[in-house]
Amino acid sequence: MKTICRDGLLLLPALLLAAGCNNTAPDTPVAQPPETTETATEPPKTLAAEDSTMPDNTNADSTAPSQQNTYFTANAHSKNVEKQTSGAAQILAQMRKGGITADRELALEIYFYTDTEEKASELAAALTDNDYAVKHGPSASDPKVFAVTGQTARMKMDETIVVDWAREMCELGFRHDCEFDGWGVNPNQ
């Protein structure tokens, strides 16, 4: 199923909702969800800046790299956080209209982009450490862009949980000089 996002407008194909994406679909296949029956009632665990799995490009506030990002700038990141958090709230409002309650637990499909294999690999490792099923590789449409796609563990579709999660995905991507391009969900899980 493809999600179509153009110029910040979200088109909702049957049974699929997505937030914040800039592209027509990920160029890398989305990984299957981890085989687990556990569900999250709080936002999925986050990776602390002092975590040894994080690259050595974070400082004490964990949002700004100690060296300047070359792919995804601080200005672009700031705009993206606003876009992703407000977009998450809007998508959840649409989901409510479709009968999906705040207590419903769903896995989300995630999309990140960057400019090097190394950055994509490091982000994929951090996401895997977060119990996400992910894949990464060159974009089919532009070999100079690397995609990281995958699926989260199930989480409640509560607005606070999902908005906080979206903010954390933006921060995690920025720490790895990757853009969090958005998320999608199939409500028929």
Backbone torsions as a table, in degrees:
resi	resn	phi	psi	omega
1	MET	NA	137.6	-179.5
2	LYS	-108.4	141.3	173.3
3	THR	-102.2	133.5	-177.6
4	ILE	-113.8	121.0	177.5
5	CYS	-127.7	126.6	179.8
6	ARG	-134.4	130.8	174.5
7	ASP	47.3	41.4	177.4
8	GLY	79.3	-2.0	178.0
9	LEU	-94.4	135.5	-177.3
10	LEU	-104.8	124.6	174.7
11	LEU	-103.9	129.6	-175.0
12	LEU	-103.0	97.8	174.9
13	PRO	-66.7	164.0	-178.7
14	ALA	-54.1	127.1	172.3
15	LEU	66.2	14.8	177.6
16	LEU	-138.3	129.8	178.1
17	LEU	-119.9	146.7	178.3
18	ALA	-145.6	155.9	179.9
19	ALA	-129.9	134.5	167.0
20	GLY	76.0	2.1	-174.5
21	CYS	-76.6	149.1	179.3
22	ASN	-105.6	-10.2	-172.9
23	ASN	-118.6	170.0	-177.1
24	THR	-75.7	-31.0	178.4
25	ALA	-172.4	156.0	177.5
26	PRO	-65.3	145.2	179.3
27	ASP	-86.0	-10.9	178.9
28	THR	-110.4	135.1	-178.9
29	PRO	-57.7	143.1	178.2
30	VAL	-76.6	132.7	-179.7
31	ALA	-68.6	154.8	175.9
32	GLN	-74.2	152.4	-179.5
33	PRO	-66.0	153.4	176.6
34	PRO	-61.8	145.5	179.6
35	GLU	-81.8	95.6	180.0
36	THR	-154.1	152.7	176.7
37	THR	-103.6	-1.6	179.1
38	GLU	-70.8	145.7	177.6
39	THR	-129.2	155.0	-179.5
40	ALA	-96.9	132.8	173.8
41	THR	-103.1	-12.9	174.5
42	GLU	-118.4	170.5	176.7
43	PRO	-57.2	147.0	178.3
44	PRO	-54.7	151.6	-177.4
45	LYS	-54.6	147.5	-179.2
46	THR	-109.3	161.8	-178.8
47	LEU	-99.0	121.5	-180.0
48	ALA	-75.7	152.4	-179.5
49	ALA	-61.4	-30.5	-179.2
50	GLU	-84.6	-1.2	178.3
51	ASP	-59.2	132.9	-176.8
52	SER	-67.8	-13.7	178.5
53	THR	-82.5	-10.2	-178.4
54	MET	-80.8	147.2	176.9
55	PRO	-67.3	161.9	-176.8
56	ASP	-83.5	48.4	178.6
57	ASN	-127.8	27.4	178.9
58	THR	-116.3	152.5	174.4
59	ASN	-114.7	-168.2	-172.0
60	ALA	-60.5	-31.7	-178.0
61	ASP	-85.4	-2.7	174.0
62	SER	61.8	5.5	178.2
63	THR	-112.6	-21.7	-177.8
64	ALA	-112.1	129.1	179.3
65	PRO	-70.7	150.7	178.2
66	SER	-71.8	-23.2	172.2
67	GLN	-116.3	151.1	-174.4
68	GLN	-66.4	135.1	175.0
69	ASN	-65.1	141.8	-180.0
70	THR	-102.6	-20.8	-179.0
71	TYR	-101.8	-47.4	-174.0
72	PHE	-123.7	102.2	-172.3
73	THR	-74.0	164.1	178.4
74	ALA	-61.0	-38.7	178.7
75	ASN	-64.6	-46.2	178.0
76	ALA	-63.1	-38.5	178.6
77	HIS	-61.8	-46.3	-179.9
78	SER	-58.1	-45.1	177.8
79	LYS	-65.0	-37.6	-178.2
80	ASN	-67.7	-38.9	178.1
81	VAL	-58.8	-46.0	179.1
82	GLU	-62.1	-45.5	-179.1
83	LYS	-61.6	-46.0	-176.2
84	GLN	-70.6	-40.2	-178.0
85	THR	-72.7	-41.6	177.5
86	SER	-69.9	-36.3	177.3
87	GLY	-63.9	-38.5	178.5
88	ALA	-61.9	-44.1	179.4
89	ALA	-63.2	-40.1	179.3
90	GLN	-66.2	-42.6	179.4
91	ILE	-65.0	-41.8	178.4
92	LEU	-61.9	-36.8	176.4
93	ALA	-61.9	-41.7	176.7
94	GLN	-65.3	-38.3	178.9
95	MET	-63.7	-37.9	178.2
96	ARG	-60.9	-41.0	178.1
97	LYS	-63.0	-28.1	178.0
98	GLY	-87.6	5.1	175.7
99	GLY	92.3	8.4	179.3
100	ILE	-90.6	117.5	-176.2
101	THR	-86.1	166.2	179.3
102	ALA	-64.1	-24.8	-179.8
103	ASP	-83.9	-11.1	-179.5
104	ARG	-67.1	133.7	-179.5
105	GLU	-107.1	122.8	-177.8
106	LEU	-135.6	151.2	171.7
107	ALA	-88.2	143.0	-179.0
108	LEU	-108.7	142.2	173.4
109	GLU	-86.9	136.9	-175.3
110	ILE	-122.2	149.9	-176.5
111	TYR	-138.6	125.1	176.0
112	PHE	-130.0	154.9	175.7
113	TYR	-138.0	148.8	177.2
114	THR	-155.2	-174.7	-173.6
115	ASP	-111.1	-1.5	177.4
116	THR	-138.3	152.6	176.7
117	GLU	-61.4	-40.5	-178.7
118	GLU	-59.9	-47.2	179.4
119	LYS	-63.6	-42.6	178.9
120	ALA	-62.6	-41.6	179.9
121	SER	-64.8	-43.6	179.5
122	GLU	-65.3	-40.9	176.8
123	LEU	-65.3	-43.6	178.5
124	ALA	-58.9	-40.0	178.0
125	ALA	-64.0	-42.8	178.9
126	ALA	-63.8	-40.9	178.4
127	LEU	-67.6	-38.7	177.1
128	THR	-63.7	-40.0	175.9
129	ASP	-62.6	-21.8	179.4
130	ASN	-90.5	12.6	179.3
131	ASP	67.5	30.5	174.3
132	TYR	-99.5	146.3	174.0
133	ALA	-91.4	115.5	-174.9
134	VAL	-134.6	158.7	172.4
135	LYS	-134.2	156.7	175.2
136	HIS	-147.0	155.1	178.8
137	GLY	171.6	179.0	-179.3
138	PRO	-65.7	147.3	176.2
139	SER	-69.7	140.6	178.3
140	ALA	-68.4	-28.2	-177.0
141	SER	-89.8	-19.6	-179.0
142	ASP	-152.2	104.3	-176.8
143	PRO	-65.3	-8.7	176.7
144	LYS	-87.7	-4.7	179.3
145	VAL	-114.3	136.9	179.8
146	PHE	-113.1	133.8	-178.6
147	ALA	-104.5	143.5	170.9
148	VAL	-124.3	117.9	-179.1
149	THR	-129.8	159.8	178.0
150	GLY	172.7	-160.6	-176.7
151	GLN	-140.1	139.4	179.2
152	THR	-81.0	171.7	165.2
153	ALA	-71.1	162.9	177.3
154	ARG	-64.3	142.8	175.4
155	MET	-142.6	156.6	177.1
156	LYS	-65.5	144.5	179.6
157	MET	-88.0	36.9	176.1
158	ASP	-75.8	137.5	-175.1
159	GLU	-58.6	-45.5	-179.6
160	THR	-61.3	-44.7	-178.9
161	ILE	-63.0	-48.7	-175.4
162	VAL	-71.1	-40.2	178.4
163	VAL	-64.9	-43.9	177.2
164	ASP	-62.8	-39.9	178.2
165	TRP	-62.9	-44.4	180.0
166	ALA	-61.1	-41.4	177.9
167	ARG	-61.7	-44.1	179.9
168	GLU	-64.1	-37.4	177.7
169	MET	-65.2	-38.7	175.7
170	CYS	-61.1	-46.0	-178.7
171	GLU	-65.2	-44.4	179.4
172	LEU	-61.7	-45.6	177.5
173	GLY	-59.5	-45.6	-179.1
174	PHE	-61.4	-40.2	178.3
175	ARG	-61.0	-22.9	179.5
176	HIS	-106.6	12.5	-177.6
177	ASP	56.6	44.2	177.8
178	CYS	-125.9	147.6	176.3
179	GLU	-92.5	125.6	169.2
180	PHE	-78.5	108.2	-173.0
181	ASP	-86.9	-11.6	177.2
182	GLY	136.5	-171.4	-176.8
183	TRP	-144.7	160.3	176.3
184	GLY	-138.0	164.4	179.0
185	VAL	-148.8	138.8	171.3
186	ASN	-100.3	112.6	-176.0
187	PRO	-70.5	-10.5	179.3
188	ASN	-97.0	59.7	179.7
189	GLN	-100.2	NA	NA
